[in-house]
């Protein structure tokens, strides 16, 4: 089999699993109002929605645990083994949510089952990104690390497309009463296709050559090698700080603009579910294509310039776009705004996986990326929908809350990027493309890497 065919098979296998991993997360957010009615029916509607999003956020609280356990497993046993494990755990959590009886049937045990399903999903997702990022980067051919790793976030965008398409179809096909009684379960049942994806992953791919070579080297080293987590903290604290700043913006941009906004516009600006899902579908098509374009561009001009352009664009435009949407409240404007958000967010997050991968050597890569991503997403992403729903309720639909949150995270990213080139793992045995440019003495401005 040719090198190109091996690479294509690796991308396909990783993306199929990743797509269904994040589809299961997406449909929870998109169907949050129906989950609120089924599992928290005794509360006032906005309070029930806050509780539903708090349960959504609780799944993030366990993600750092998954990052440590599954990330370390991926650094010890291999990327393929870790990715397969995350798929089975996600399938179990999704099945539990899909089949959990509502509050009217089993009372307080209903939200507890919902919470358990979310915790299983969170544990799975905690180990997914680090292992998948490492798998894609280590499967890439020379000069294409950015383009290859961009498929990770692109497949997450595909999960949003699939989620929005399913949500649009279900909302158009079923009545409101049917959606509340049983229709919201259909998207979760579709998400169980992640189980066959796990079998596909086992059959199609082998361990990455870079990891296999590094594992052989580590096995010949002295016994008692510290855990990947300890090695990361001891030797890569500067890289962790840089990665956390980038991951913060990654988390906020995705969960506020891509995941939360289609729900937010229904609550704050009174768009219908069909309008919101249709606009989200269009926006995510552009999100996927822009992720791939941004990853490819980063292979040519460097990681930092592309990420800086995204952060600057969102800092300047996110509030005007929200205010425009609030003032017009038309379907056409909603589509334009969500498309603009999709393009700007994708320009950053399409590069983020390879940018984080470049910060760490192979032996601690999955653990480091998983930890950074999941701590940032737990603190700044997972509870963002609940917090912003509460602010929207208190501020009576003001666009300031989500816009201000995104702008603050953009500032964090812009303050972090000048330090990125100083902490890249340019001594990695892999062929890191921009080692000369990444040196801190290189001319070309603070964002060049």
N, C-alpha and C positions, 0 to 999 in steps of 0.2 A: 504494500500500500504506500502511495506517495506521501511526502510530508504534508502537502496541501490537503490531501484527503483525511489524514489523521487529525489535522487541525480542525477541519470542517466538522468531523464527527465529534470531536471534543466540545466544540462550541455548541453544536446541536444538542448533545446529551446534557450539558450543563444548563442550557437555556430552557429546555423542556421542563426539567425539575424545578428550576428557579421560577419559571412562569407560574406554575401551579402553586408553589410555595406562597408567592405574593398575591396571586389571585385570591387565595383564601383570606388574606388580610384585607384586600381591597373590598371584597363583598361585605365584610363586616361593617366597614365604614359607610358604604353606599346604602346598606339596608338598616342602618342604625335606628331610624325612626320606627321601623316595624319590629325590631328587636326590643326597643323600649316599650312598645305597646304590649308585647307578648310576655316579657320578663319583669317589667316594672309598672304594671297597669294601675297600681294604687296611687301613684304620684302624679302631680300636675305635669303636663306634656313636656315642658322645657326642663323640668327637674328630672323626669324620667330619661330624657335624652342625655343630660349631664351624667346620670348614673350609668347609662349604657356606654358612654365614652370613657368614664372612669374604669369600667370593666375592660374596655378596649386598652386603656393605658396600663391596667394591671398586668396584661400580657407582656408589656415592655419591662416591667419590674424584674421579671425572671430572665430576661434576655441576657444580661451580663453573666448569669450563671451558665446559660447555654453557651455563651461565647467562651468562657473559661474551660468548661468541660469538653464541649465538642471541638472548639478550636485547638485545645491541647491534643485531643484525640486525632485531629487532622494532621497536626505536626508530628505525631508519633506513628500513627497507623497508616496515614495517607489521605489524600484529598478525596479519592473515590469513596473510601469507607465512610468518611465523615458526611459526604453529601448524601449517600444512601441512607444513613441513619437519620438525618434531618427529615428526609422525605417520609419515612414511616411514622415519625413522631407527629409531623404535621397532619398526616392522614388521620391519625387517631384523634387529634384535637378537633379537626373539622367534622369528623363523623359524630363526635359527641355533641357539637353545636347543632348539627343538622337534625339530630334525632331527639334532642332534649325537650321534654314536655314543658309547656308554658306554665306561668304562675297560676292560672286558673285550674290546672290539673294537680300540681304537687306543691303549690305554695312557695315558701321561701327556699325550698330545695332547687327550684327552677333557676334563679339567678346564680346559685352556687354551682350548678352544672355548667352554666354559661361561663362562669369564672374559671372552672377547671379546664374547659375546652380552650379558653384563651391562654391559660398558663402553659398548656401543652404546645399550642401554636407558638407562643413566645419562646419557649425552650428550644424548639426547632429552629425558628428564625434566628435565634442567638448565634447558632453555629454556622448558618448558611452563608452569609456574606463573606466571611473571612476565607472559608474553605473554597467557595466558588471563585472568589477573586484570585486566590493563589493558583487554583486549577487552571483558570483561563490564561493568566499571565505566564505561567510555566509551560503552557501548551503553545504559546505564540511563537511564530517564526521571527527571525531577526528583523528589527525595524517595524514590527507591527504590534507591539505590546499594547499600545493605547487603543488601536482599532479592535484588537481582540477582546481586551478587558471591557470595552464599551458595551459589548453584548450583555454583560451582567445587568447594567442599569436599563439597557434597551429591553431586555426580557421582562424586567419589572414594569416597564411601560406597556409592554404587550399584555401583561397581567391586568393592568388598568383598562386596556382596550377590551380584553375579554370580559372583565368585570362589568364595564359600562355597557357593553353589547348585551350581555346576559340581563343586566338590570333594565336596560331599555326594552328588551324583548318581553321580559316578564311583566313590567309595568304596563306595557301596551296590550298584552294578551289577557291579563287577569284584571278583575275588578278590584277596587280598593278593599272590599270585604274579603275577597279571596287572598289578597296579599297579606292582610293582617292575620287571617286564620291559618294558612299553610303555604302561601306562595313564596314567602321569604325563605323557606327552607330549600327551594329548588336550586338556587345558586350554590348553596353549600354542598348539596348532593353532587352537582357538577364538579365541584372542587375535589371530590374523591378520586377523580381521574389521576390525581397525583400518585396514587399507588402503582398503577401500570407504568407511570413515568419512572418510578424507582426501579422496576424490573428492566426497563429500557436502559437506564444508566448502568446497571450491572453488566448488561450484555454488550454494550457498544464501546466502552472505553477501557483503557488501561491506566495505570498510575502514570503521572507525568514524569518524563525522563529526568528533569531537574531535581524533583523530589527524590526519585529513586537513587540518583547519584549522591545527593546530599545525605540521604539516610545511610547509605553504605559507608560514607566517610565518617558519620557520627558513630556508627557501630564499631568502627576500629579505634575510636577515641577512648580515653580513659573511662572506666565505669563510674557511675554516680553522677552523670551529667545532670545539672539542675533542670527543673521543669521549664518549659517554654515561657510560662508566665514570669517566673523568677528571672530568667535570662533577659526577658524584655525589660523588666523594671530595672535591673542592674545595669544594663549596657545601652539602653535606648530611650532614656527618659526624655531627652530633647526631641527625638522623633515622635514620641507619644504626645508631647505637648503640641507639636505642629499638627499631628494627625487629628488630635481632638478639636482643634480650632477649625480645621477643614470639615470634619465630621459634623460639627455643630450646625454649620450652614447647610450641609447635605441633609441633615435631619429636618431642620426647620423648613427649608424650601420645599422638600417633597411632601411633608405631611400637612403643611398649611396650604400650599398652592395646588398641589395635585390631588391629595386625598381629601382634605377637609373642605376646600372651597366648594365643590359640587353639593355638599350637604349644607354648608353655610349659606349659600345663596337661596336655598329653599326656606331656611329659618329666618334669615335677616332681610332678604329682598323679595321674598314671596314668589320666587320662580317655582314652576311645577317640577315634579320629579322627572318627568319626561324631558323637559327643557334642559335640566341640569345634566342628566345622563347623556343626552345627545351631544351637548357641547363638550362634555368630558371625553366622549369618544373621539370627536374630531381633534381636540387638543392633544390627546395622547398619541394619535397617529403622527403628528408633528414632533412630539416628544421622542418617540422611538427613532425616527429618522435623524433628528438633531443629535441624539446621543451618539449614534454611529459616526456622524460627520465630525462631531467634536473630538471623539477618540482618535479618529484618523488625523485630524488637524494637529492634535497634540503630539503625534509622532513626527510632525514636520517642524513645528515652531516651539515645542516645549509645553509642559503641563501648566505652568503658572500663568502665562499670558492668556490662555483660554479660560481658565477658572476666574482670573481677575476680571475679564470682560463680562462674564456672567454676573458676578457679584456687584460690579459697578452699575450694570444695566438694571438689575432689580432694585438696588438702592435708590436709583433715580426715578423709576417708573411704577413701582408696586402701589404706592399710595394714589397717584393720579389714576391708575387703571381701576382700582377699587372704587374711587369716588365717581368715576365715569359710569361704572356699572350700577352703583347705587342711585345715580341721578337718572339714568335712562331706563333700566330694567326691561330691556328688550332682548329677545333671543339672539338677534344678530350681534349685538354688543357682547353678550355673554360668550358667544363662540369666539369672537375676536380676542376677548380678554383671556379666556382659557388657552387659546392658541399661543398668545404672547407669553403667558406664564410657562406653558409647556416648552417653548423654544428656549427661553432664558434659563429655566431650571435645568433643562437637559444639557446645556452648554457646560454647566459646572459638573453635574453628577455623571455625565458620560465620561468625564476624565477622572473623577474621584477614585474609582477602584484602582486604576493603575497608579495614580498618584500616591495612594496609601501603600500599595504593594512596593513601590520604589523606595519607601522609607525603611524597609526591614529585610534582613536576609531570610533565606528559605526556611531555616530551622525554627524560626519564631513567627513566620509571616501570617499564618492562619490565625494563631492565637492573638497576635497584635491587632490585626485588622478587625477581627471579631469583637475584641474588647473595646476598641475605640468606637467602632460603629454603633455597638449596642448600648454602651454607656451614654453616648451622645443622643441616640434615638430614644432611650429611656427617659433621660432628663429633659430633653428639649423637644422631642417629637411625639412620643407616645401619649403624653398627657396634654399636648397642645389642643386637640379638639375639645376636651372637657373644659380647659381653662378659657379658651376663646369663646366657647358656647356660653359660659357663665358671664364673661365680659360683654358679649353681645347682648345678653339678656339685661344686664345692668345698664348698659349704655344705649339700649333701645335700637339695636341694629347698626351702630356706628361701624364704619369701615376702618377706624383707627386701630382697633385691637389686632387684627391679623396683619395689617400693613406694617405697623410698628414692630411687631415681633419679627417679621422677615427682614426689615431694615436693620434691626439690631444684630441679627445673625450675619447679615452681609458685611457689616462693619468688622465683626470678629474675623471673618474670612480674609478681608482685605488687610487687616493688621497681622494676620498669620502668614500670608503668602510670601512676604520678603524673606522669611526664615526657612522656607521650604528647601531651597537648593542646598543649604548648609547641612541638612540632615539626610539627604538621599544616600542610600546604601550603594555608593558608586564602586565599592570593592566587591560587590556580589560576584560569584562565579558565573552568573548569567550575563549576557551582553546587554547592559543597560545603555540605551541609545545616547542619552544626553550627558554623559559623565563630564566631558569638557565644559559644556555650557553650564552645568550645575554648580561648578566651582564658585565660591563666593566672590572671587576676584574678577569673574567674567564681567565685561561691560555689557550694557544693554538694558540697564534699569533694574529696579528692585524686584520686578516680577519675572525676570528672565530665569528659566530653568530648563 
